[in-house]
Amino acid sequence: MTNKLTHIDAAGDARMVDVGAKPPTTRLAVAGGIITMTAEALTAVKAGNAPKGDVLGTARIAGIMAAKKTGELIPMCHPLALDAVNVDFAFEADHIAVTATVSLTGKTGVEMEAIVAVTTALVTIYDMAKALDKGMVIGSVKLLEKRGGKSGHWIAEGHEAL
């Protein structure tokens, strides 16, 4: 790691990194997070019986849309032409785990797009299920894996590579 801050220019002002000279490479990022809720809320979401309708279907679409809009939401992110965005759900004893996988062939990574997809899907689950449980807790949002670019392949401890 260098001490040079890539998003700060010589005058100390914020800037977007120039990726124009970088060669395009295949890039992938996986992020995850969870939303903990009551057993009753979890059962209703799993059965599709939430008052607002299809919780996971809506959360999946919201996550995909958010990944595509990341460059508009996060100030120093480049707008990217994503190749694929997948948002998946797994039911656990007291929570739903959300995983987003984002990929492209381009000049910059897609870590932020994966994280924004996960967080948006989680917040959408909260919105869709809040009538069932206002005490839901969103947490454990993190990057699980990234591939491509100068830093190569990185995997979070405990995560199995795709």
C-alpha positions in Angstrom: 0.0 0.0 0.0 1.2 3.5 -0.7 0.5 6.5 1.4 -0.8 8.4 -1.7 -4.5 9.0 -1.5 -5.9 8.3 -5.0 -9.0 10.5 -4.6 -7.1 13.6 -3.5 -5.2 15.8 -5.9 -1.9 17.8 -5.3 -3.9 20.7 -3.8 -5.7 18.4 -1.4 -9.0 18.6 -3.3 -11.3 15.6 -3.9 -11.1 14.1 -7.4 -12.3 11.2 -9.4 -9.4 8.9 -10.4 -8.5 8.9 -14.1 -8.8 5.3 -15.3 -8.5 6.3 -19.0 -5.1 4.7 -19.5 -5.9 1.4 -17.7 -6.5 -1.7 -19.8 -10.0 -3.3 -19.4 -10.0 -6.5 -17.5 -12.7 -8.9 -16.3 -13.7 -7.9 -12.8 -16.1 -9.4 -10.2 -17.1 -8.5 -6.7 -19.3 -10.3 -4.2 -20.7 -8.6 -1.1 -23.0 -9.9 1.6 -25.1 -8.8 4.6 -27.9 -9.9 6.8 -31.2 -8.7 8.2 -32.3 -10.3 11.5 -36.0 -10.5 12.3 -38.6 -12.3 14.4 -39.5 -15.9 13.6 -43.0 -14.7 12.6 -41.7 -12.1 10.2 -39.2 -14.6 8.7 -41.9 -17.2 8.2 -44.2 -14.6 6.5 -41.4 -13.4 4.2 -40.4 -17.0 3.3 -44.1 -17.9 2.6 -44.7 -14.8 0.6 -47.3 -13.6 3.1 -46.0 -10.1 3.9 -48.5 -7.3 3.8 -46.7 -5.4 1.0 -46.3 -8.5 -1.2 -43.3 -10.2 -2.7 -40.5 -9.0 -0.3 -37.6 -10.9 -1.9 -38.6 -10.2 -5.5 -38.9 -6.5 -4.8 -35.6 -6.6 -2.8 -33.8 -8.4 -5.7 -35.0 -5.7 -8.3 -34.0 -2.9 -5.9 -30.5 -4.4 -5.4 -30.0 -4.7 -9.2 -31.3 -1.2 -9.8 -29.0 0.2 -7.1 -25.9 -1.5 -8.5 -26.6 0.2 -11.8 -27.0 3.6 -10.1 -23.9 3.4 -7.8 -22.0 6.0 -9.9 -24.8 8.4 -9.2 -24.9 7.7 -5.4 -21.2 7.5 -4.4 -19.3 10.7 -5.3 -16.0 9.2 -6.6 -17.4 6.1 -8.3 -17.3 5.9 -12.0 -20.5 5.2 -13.9 -20.1 1.6 -15.1 -21.7 -0.5 -17.8 -22.2 -3.7 -15.8 -22.3 -7.1 -17.4 -24.2 -8.8 -14.7 -25.8 -8.3 -11.3 -27.2 -11.1 -9.2 -28.9 -10.7 -5.8 -29.5 -13.9 -3.9 -31.1 -14.7 -0.5 -30.6 -17.5 2.0 -32.9 -18.1 5.0 -31.1 -18.8 8.3 -32.5 -19.5 11.8 -33.1 -15.8 12.7 -32.2 -13.8 9.6 -32.0 -13.6 5.8 -28.6 -13.4 4.2 -28.3 -11.3 1.1 -25.5 -11.8 -1.4 -24.8 -9.6 -4.5 -22.4 -10.6 -7.3 -21.5 -7.9 -9.8 -19.3 -8.3 -12.9 -18.0 -6.4 -15.9 -15.1 -6.1 -18.3 -13.7 -2.6 -17.6 -11.1 -0.3 -16.2 -12.2 -0.2 -12.5 -13.6 -2.6 -10.0 -17.2 -3.3 -9.0 -16.8 -3.6 -5.2 -19.0 -0.5 -4.5 -21.7 -1.7 -6.8 -21.9 -5.1 -5.0 -22.0 -3.4 -1.6 -24.7 -0.9 -2.7 -26.7 -3.7 -4.2 -26.6 -5.6 -0.9 -27.4 -2.6 1.3 -30.3 -1.5 -0.9 -31.7 -5.1 -1.0 -31.5 -5.2 2.8 -33.2 -1.8 3.3 -35.9 -2.9 0.9 -36.5 -6.1 2.9 -36.9 -3.8 5.9 -39.4 -1.6 4.1 -41.4 -4.5 2.8 -41.6 -6.3 6.1 -41.7 -3.5 8.7 -45.4 -4.1 9.3 -44.4 -7.5 10.7 -41.3 -6.4 12.7 -40.2 -2.9 13.3 -37.2 -4.1 15.3 -35.4 -5.8 12.4 -31.6 -5.3 12.4 -29.4 -4.9 9.3 -25.8 -5.8 9.7 -22.6 -7.6 8.7 -22.4 -5.8 5.3 -19.0 -6.5 3.8 -17.1 -7.3 0.7 -16.7 -11.1 0.4 -14.6 -11.4 -2.7 -13.1 -9.4 -5.6 -11.3 -10.4 -8.8 -9.5 -8.5 -11.4 -7.5 -5.4 -11.7 -4.1 -4.6 -10.2 -4.8 -6.1 -6.8 -5.9 -9.5 -8.3 -8.1 -12.0 -6.4 -9.0 -11.3 -2.8 -11.3 -13.5 -0.6 -12.6 -12.6 2.9 -11.7 -15.0 5.6 -14.4 -17.7 5.8 -15.8 -17.1 2.4 -15.6 -19.7 -0.3 -14.5 -18.4 -3.7 -17.0 -18.4 -6.6 
